[in-house]
């Protein structure tokens, strides 16, 4: 798959350069003093958030990142050159963890933000550093310090305003294509969407609204059933959850589907239950007027307000766009 949302990788800062032992050797300057320079600092490894990236696929092909080693010191008080830093671009919303302890080290949510993943080692001292009034010819220099090294884990949590969630075949992908210019795969079978999809809703006098379509949930997703709840982390940052229900089911099936989604959200992270949400009753083009009224009354009796739409025909989609824009911060 082209979408990768977690990876493990190794970082190592460059080692510092060694200090130099050297003495002045100039004509007519007897007994020249020490002039060994310091070693250069090793290059560090940084992670930098880049809004142009939406996946960690690059980590599939490269998992080791190192800073350049610092150059050694030289005579004539010449200090070694510092090693070049290595900057690794990662998507916005990347969470950096220690691979061994699981401790969260950084959460990169702003474009251009930097995280020092591995610091380069300090350069060693040349013998000029050790000259004293009693030891005018020191023959001592120190080696450069090794750069920091460790294994890190990176997890991507998409930065989106709206999260589309629902059971398989609820019509989320079709809805995303209606709300944005995204062209996700649409087919009449379950689990058409195998990875999160992003779309951008454009509304007049409002900033672009980013929508994330999450692969379908099923009963027991938090236990790994179906595609599991692996991708639910991508709705943790959203302002609004858009529950998409298949209204073509018989009896109280749409209401039962809603309860299934709620249970899976609660099992994953309880605070998601209190997130602002809009309940969509999709596929109303397949329902008679009597059935529509029946379903609306059923949800009202449970204290649930629903928004009927048809992603297939576009019924009520323009009104939905307005509602979504009003639900999202304009700036």
C-alpha positions in Angstrom: 0.0 0.0 0.0 1.1 3.6 -0.7 -0.1 4.8 2.7 2.2 4.0 5.7 1.2 5.5 9.1 3.8 4.0 11.4 7.4 3.0 11.2 10.5 2.2 13.4 13.8 3.8 12.5 17.4 4.3 13.8 19.1 7.7 14.3 22.7 8.5 15.2 24.4 11.8 15.6 27.8 12.1 14.0 30.8 11.6 16.3 32.9 14.6 17.2 36.3 15.0 15.6 39.5 14.3 17.7 41.6 17.1 19.1 45.1 17.6 17.7 48.6 17.5 19.3 50.8 20.0 17.5 53.5 22.6 18.2 54.6 25.7 16.4 57.5 25.2 14.1 58.5 28.5 12.6 61.9 29.9 11.7 63.5 32.1 14.3 60.8 31.1 16.9 62.5 28.6 19.2 60.5 26.4 21.5 57.1 27.3 19.8 54.1 26.6 22.0 51.3 24.1 21.5 48.9 25.0 18.7 46.7 21.9 18.2 43.1 22.7 17.3 39.9 21.3 18.5 37.9 18.7 16.7 34.7 19.6 14.9 31.2 18.9 16.4 29.3 15.9 14.8 26.2 16.6 12.8 22.8 16.1 14.5 19.7 14.4 13.1 16.5 16.4 13.0 12.9 15.6 12.1 11.0 18.4 10.4 7.3 18.6 9.7 6.3 19.1 6.1 2.7 19.8 5.2 3.3 18.5 1.6 3.7 14.9 3.0 0.8 12.7 3.9 2.4 9.3 4.4 5.5 7.7 6.0 6.2 5.6 2.9 9.8 6.9 2.6 10.6 5.0 5.9 9.8 1.8 4.1 12.9 2.3 1.9 15.2 3.9 4.5 15.3 3.3 8.2 18.8 4.5 9.3 19.7 8.2 9.5 23.1 9.5 10.6 24.7 12.9 11.0 28.2 13.5 9.5 31.3 13.0 11.6 33.2 16.1 12.7 36.6 16.7 11.2 39.7 16.4 13.4 41.6 19.4 14.6 44.9 20.5 12.9 48.0 22.4 13.8 48.3 26.2 13.7 45.2 26.3 15.9 42.9 25.1 13.1 39.7 23.7 14.5 38.0 20.8 12.6 35.0 21.4 10.5 31.6 20.5 12.1 29.7 17.7 10.5 26.6 18.4 8.4 23.2 17.9 10.1 20.7 15.5 8.6 17.2 16.7 8.3 14.4 14.2 7.7 11.1 15.4 6.5 8.0 13.9 8.1 4.2 14.6 7.6 2.3 17.0 9.8 0.8 15.1 12.7 3.7 12.8 13.3 4.1 11.6 16.8 7.7 10.6 17.8 8.2 7.9 20.5 11.1 6.1 22.1 11.0 2.7 20.5 11.9 0.9 23.7 9.9 2.8 26.4 7.0 4.1 24.2 7.5 7.6 25.7 6.2 10.4 23.5 9.1 12.7 22.6 7.4 15.1 20.2 4.2 15.8 18.4 4.9 17.7 15.2 1.6 19.6 14.3 3.0 22.8 12.8 4.6 23.1 9.4 8.4 23.5 9.7 8.6 22.5 13.3 11.8 20.6 14.2 12.6 17.8 16.6 16.2 17.0 17.6 16.2 13.2 17.2 19.9 12.5 17.8 22.5 15.1 18.9 26.0 15.1 17.4 29.0 14.5 19.6 31.2 17.3 20.8 34.6 17.7 19.3 37.7 16.8 21.3 40.1 19.4 22.7 43.5 20.1 21.0 46.6 20.4 23.1 46.5 24.2 23.0 43.7 23.9 25.5 45.9 22.3 28.1 48.8 24.8 28.2 49.4 26.3 31.6 52.2 28.4 33.2 53.7 25.2 34.6 53.0 22.9 31.6 53.9 24.9 28.5 54.2 21.9 26.2 51.3 19.6 26.8 51.2 16.5 24.7 47.6 15.8 25.6 44.5 15.9 23.4 41.0 14.4 23.8 39.0 12.3 21.4 35.7 13.5 20.1 32.6 12.3 21.9 30.3 9.8 20.2 27.0 11.0 18.8 23.7 10.1 20.4 22.1 7.0 19.0 18.7 5.4 19.5 15.7 3.6 17.9 12.6 5.7 17.5 9.0 5.0 16.5 6.9 7.4 14.4 3.1 7.3 14.2 1.1 9.5 11.9 -2.1 11.0 13.0 -3.7 12.9 10.1 -4.5 16.5 10.6 -8.1 16.8 9.4 -11.1 18.9 10.4 -13.7 16.2 9.8 -13.5 12.4 10.3 -15.8 10.2 8.2 -16.6 7.0 10.1 -19.1 4.2 9.6 -19.5 0.5 8.8 -18.3 -1.0 5.5 -20.5 -0.1 2.5 -22.1 2.8 4.3 -21.2 5.0 1.4 -18.3 7.0 2.9 -16.1 7.0 -0.2 -19.0 8.1 -2.4 -19.8 10.9 0.1 -16.1 12.0 0.1 -16.2 12.3 -3.7 -19.3 14.4 -3.4 -17.9 16.7 -0.8 -14.5 17.2 -2.4 -12.5 16.5 -5.5 -11.0 13.3 -4.1 -11.6 10.2 -6.2 -11.4 7.2 -3.7 -12.2 3.7 -4.9 -15.9 3.0 -4.9 -17.3 -0.5 -5.3 -20.4 -2.5 -4.1 -18.5 -4.7 -1.7 -17.2 -4.3 1.9 -13.8 -2.8 2.8 -13.3 -1.0 -0.5 -11.3 1.6 1.4 -8.2 -0.1 2.8 -6.4 3.0 4.0 -7.4 6.6 5.1 -8.3 8.9 2.3 -8.1 12.7 2.4 -10.3 15.2 0.6 -10.7 19.0 0.8 -14.1 20.7 1.0 -14.2 24.1 -0.6 -16.9 26.5 0.7 -17.2 30.2 -0.1 -15.9 32.6 2.5 -14.4 29.7 4.5 -10.9 28.2 4.7 -10.5 24.8 3.0 -11.9 22.0 5.2 -9.9 18.8 5.3 -11.9 15.5 5.5 -10.4 12.1 6.4 -12.2 9.0 5.3 -11.4 6.1 7.7 -11.7 2.5 6.6 -15.0 0.8 7.7 -15.4 -0.4 11.3 -17.1 -3.6 12.2 -18.3 -5.1 15.5 -15.2 -6.1 17.4 -12.8 -3.8 15.5 -11.0 -3.0 18.8 -10.1 -6.7 19.0 -8.7 -6.7 15.5 -11.8 -7.9 13.6 -11.9 -6.7 10.0 -9.3 -4.0 9.5 -9.4 -3.4 13.3 -9.1 0.0 14.8 -5.6 0.7 13.5 -6.7 3.8 11.6 -8.9 5.3 14.3 -5.9 7.4 15.5 -6.4 9.5 12.4 -9.6 11.0 13.8 -8.2 11.9 17.2 -7.4 15.5 16.0 -10.6 16.1 14.1 -13.1 18.8 15.3 -16.2 16.9 14.0 -17.0 13.2 13.5 -19.3 12.5 10.6 -21.1 9.2 11.3 -22.4 7.7 8.0 -25.2 5.2 8.3 -26.6 3.0 5.6 -30.3 3.9 5.6 -31.3 1.0 3.3 -31.2 -1.6 6.1 -34.3 -3.2 7.3 -36.1 -2.5 10.6 -33.9 -0.8 13.2 -30.6 -1.7 11.5 -29.4 1.9 11.0 -29.8 2.6 14.7 -28.1 -0.7 15.6 -25.2 0.3 13.3 -24.8 3.6 15.1 -24.6 1.8 18.5 -21.9 -0.5 17.0 -19.8 2.5 15.9 -20.2 4.2 19.3 -19.1 1.0 21.1 -16.0 0.8 19.0 -15.1 4.4 19.5 -15.5 4.1 23.2 -13.3 1.0 23.3 -10.6 2.8 21.3 -10.8 6.2 23.2 -13.6 7.3 25.5 -13.2 11.0 24.8 -14.2 10.5 21.2 -17.8 9.8 22.3 -18.0 13.4 23.4 -16.6 14.8 20.2 -19.0 17.0 18.2 -20.7 14.8 15.7 -23.2 14.8 12.8 -25.2 11.6 12.1 -25.9 11.1 8.4 -28.6 8.7 7.2 -27.2 7.9 3.7 -28.8 6.1 0.7 -32.2 7.8 1.2 -32.7 7.5 -2.5 -33.5 3.8 -1.9 -36.2 4.6 0.7 -39.9 5.4 0.3 -41.2 8.5 2.0 -42.9 6.4 4.6 -39.7 4.6 5.5 -37.8 7.9 5.8 -40.3 9.2 8.3 -40.2 6.0 10.2 -36.5 6.1 10.5 -36.4 9.8 11.5 -39.0 9.1 14.3 -37.0 6.0 15.5 -33.9 8.2 16.0 -35.8 11.0 17.5 -37.2 8.7 20.1 -33.6 7.8 21.1 -32.7 11.5 21.3 -30.5 11.3 18.1 -30.8 14.0 15.4 -30.1 12.7 12.0 -29.3 14.3 8.7 -30.7 12.5 5.6 -28.6 12.5 2.4 -28.0 10.6 -0.7 -24.3 10.5 -1.7 -25.3 8.7 -4.9 -27.8 11.3 -6.2 -26.5 14.3 -4.4 -29.7 14.9 -2.4 -29.1 17.3 0.5 -25.3 17.4 -0.2 -25.2 21.2 -0.7 -27.1 21.7 2.6 -24.6 19.3 4.2 -21.7 21.4 3.0 -23.2 24.5 4.6 -23.7 22.6 7.9 -20.2 21.3 7.9 -18.7 24.8 7.2 -20.7 26.2 10.2 -19.4 23.4 12.4 -15.7 24.1 11.7 -13.6 27.1 12.8 -13.5 29.5 9.8 -9.8 30.4 10.3 
